[in-house]
Amino acid sequence: MENTQKKSQIVYFSHGGGPMPLLGDPGHKNMIDFMTKLPSSLHRPDAILVVSAHWEESAATLQNAANPPMFYDYYGFPEAAYSITYPAPGSPELATRIAGLLQLNHIPTAMDGQRGFDHGLFIPLKMMYPEADIPCLQLSLLRGLNPAAHINLGKALRALNSENILVVGSGFSFHNMRAFSWGGNGPDDPANDAFQDWLIESMAGSLPTEQQEQRLKEWSKAPNARYAHPREEHLLPLHVCFGMADGAPGNLIFDDTILGKRSVGFLW
């Protein structure tokens, strides 16, 4: 890879509600502004690895197609939502190397040459890198959604930290579908604020790494945890990012509302 002096960058952020950010939804304005400006604070990566909340497998599974298709993993939206394209190339070579790292760490691994880019990848990356000229691939979550297993998944990727790769944990730090304000701004939500504040303290505060890890393993004990995440698939990409970051402090890069609910993002 070129730019071998540049190290990996790791980011966790909220990718919004389905295709709505690309359809001009006003409830996503803060997120759209953030996504379009984010690349200016990053160095251009040679490849992008996305851990998407929208893919779960029994083994850690990597896309290894040379040109992954689109996978419109949402329904009920206007026709324009199904003509979105993001023709970035894949990276079979990187998929093979990542699989090797996972296997060295005794993590069951598989390859998938058929699955397309889901909206956890193509929605944010179309805003960040609209030229679609950086090789991309996805890594699945693990069924069972065990927090420690996902931290370990990230730890197994630490060998990539010396490479110019952008690793994206694409989820949503608040993901209670019934509580979103689909019409735009919503009322104050102290319960969600408490959970987001806990996340900030856990990731971007001054806690020792061991305490950060323990908090993530026991995230469901956080204030209003199951209100913010009735099901945790949109939080666990954060665990992978934390595990890969190898104790580096997280920087809070987003703290604003999406669909009327406060959410946060971190960069390592």
N, C-alpha and C positions, 0 to 999 in steps of 0.2 A: 504494500500500500504506500501511497505517497504521503508526505507530511508526517513522517515517522516520529518527529520530535513532538508532535502534538498528542496529548493523552486523551483518554475517553472523557466524555461528558455524559452525565446521568441526570435525567429530569423526570419528575413525576408531575403530571397535571391532569386536569379535568377536560375531557374531550367533548362535553356538551351532550345535548339531546339528539341522538340520531343525526340526520342530515341538516337539522335546523340551522346550524351556523352558516352553512353554504346557501341557504335559502332566504337569507336576509332577515332572520328572526330578531326582533329588537331585544329580546331577553338574553341574547348572546353577545351583545355589543362589547361588553367588557372583555369577554373571552376572545372575540375576534381581534380586538385591538392588541391584546396580549400576544396571541399566536403570530400575528403578522410582524410584530416587532421583535419577538424572541430571537430569531436568527442573528440579529445585529449584535446580540450579546454573547453569541457562541462563535467558535471557529467552525468553518465549514467541514463537516465530517466526510470521511471516505465511504462510510456505510452507516445505515440506521437500523438498529435492532429495536423492534417494538414488542413490548409485553402488553398484550391487549386484554382488557377485562372480558372480551367477548369470545374467548376461545379457551375451552377447558378440555383436557384429555387425561387419560389415566397415566400416560407417560409424558414427560416434557417433550413436546413435539415442535419441530422447526419446519418452516416453509423452505423447500429447497428447489423450487421451480426457477428457471432462468427468467421467466416473464410471468409472474403471477397474475391471474385475472382479477376482476372485481367481484366482491361478495357483498351484495346489498342485504345485510343482516338486520333489516328493519322493515316495517310494513305500515301501510295506511298513510303514506305521505304523497304529495303531488308527484306527477309523472317526472318532473325535473330531477327528483331525488334518485331516479333509477337510470339517469343518463350521465351522472357524475363519473368522470374517469380520472385515474391516477396511474399513468402507464410507466411507473418507475420500474427499472430492472430489478430482478431478484439477485441473490448472491449465493449460489450453491456452494461455492468454496468456503465462504464464511459459515454457512450452515453446517458443513462437515466439520470444520474446526470447533465450532461451539458444541456440537454433539460429542466430540472427543473430550472436551473439557468436562461436560456433564458426566460422561461415562467414567472419567478418572475419579470423579467424586461420588461414584456409585449411585447416580441418579438415573433411573430408567429413562431411555431416550428413544424417540422415533422421528421419522421424516415424513413429510407430506408434500408431494409434488403437485397436488390438485387444488388444494384450498386457496382461495383468493384473498386479497387484502380486504379485511373487514373495516367497518367505519371507525374503529379504534385507531387504525392507521391512516386511512385516506382522508378523514375529516381534518385532523390537525395538520397533517403533512401537506395537504393541498393549500392550507393557509401559510404554513411556514416555508415550504419549498415548492412553489407552484410549478416550477419547471419540470419536476418529477425526474430529475437527472441524477439522483443519488441512489445507489443500490439499497434496497430495503428488504427486510425479512421480518417475520413474526415468530415469537416464541409463545407457546401456550401456557396457561395456568395449569395447575394440577387438580384433578378432581378430588373432592373432599375438602378443598380450600383450607388446608392446614397452614396456620401462620408460620410456624417454624420451618415447614418444608419449603415455603416460598422465600424465607430469608436464606436458607441453605442453597436454594436455586441461584440466588444472587451471589452468594459467596463462591459458588462454583464458576462464576463468570469473571472473577477478579483478574484472571490472567489477561483479559481484554483491556485492562486499565492502561496498559502501555501503548495501546493502538488508538488511532484517530477514528473512534466509533462513537456515535451518539446513541445512547440507550434511553429509550422512552418508556416509562411506565405510564400507560394510557388508561386512565380510569376516571374516577370522579370522587372527590373527598366527601361529598354528600350525595347519597344515591337512594333516596326514599321517593319512589315514583309518585306516591299518593300525595306527597307534601310539596312538590314543585309548584311554582306559580306559572302555569303555562301561558298566562296572558301577559306576563311581564313582571313588574316589581311586585313583591309580596310583602306581607307584614313582617315586623321584627320577629326573630326566632331565637330566643335565648337558649333553647335547648341545643340547636345546631351551633350557635356561637360557642357554647361550652365545649362541644366536641372539636370544633375547628381550633379553638385555643389550645386544647389538649394536644392536638396534632402538632401545632407550631412549637409548643413547649417540648414535645418529644423529639422532634426532628431538627429544629433550628434553635433550641435553647442551649444551655450549658451542661446538660446531663452527660455523665460518662457513657461511653459506647455500650457498656454492659447493661446499664439501666435503660438506655434507649431500646436495645434489643428486647429486653424483658417486657417493656411496655408494649412493643409491637406484638410479641407473642401472646400477650394477655389484653389485646386491644379491646375486647368485648367488655372489659371492666371499666373502660373509660366513661366519662360522663355522657349519658344519652347515646351510647354506642349503637344500640340496635334501633334507635330512632333514625340515626344518620345512615346506618347500613343494615336494613333488615336482612340482606344477604350481602356477603362481603367481597364479591368478585371485583367490585370497582375500587376497593381499598388495597387488595393484595399486590397489585403492581408496585405499590409503594414499598412493600416488604422486599420485593426483588431488588428494587433500586437501593434500598438501605443495605442489603446484604452485599451488593457489589461495591458500594462506596467505601468499604473497608475502614470504617471509623472516621472518615472525613466528615466535617460538619456540614449540615445541609443549610442552604440559603433559601429563605422565603422569597419567592419570585412572583407569587400571585396570591392576593387576598382580596377577593371581590365577589360580586354576585353573578350567578348564572341561573337563569330561570327563577329569579327571585330568591335564590338561596346562596348563602355564603359558601365558597369553596376556596381551597388553597393549593399552591403548587410549590415544589422545591427543586433546587438545582444543586448538584454536587460536582 
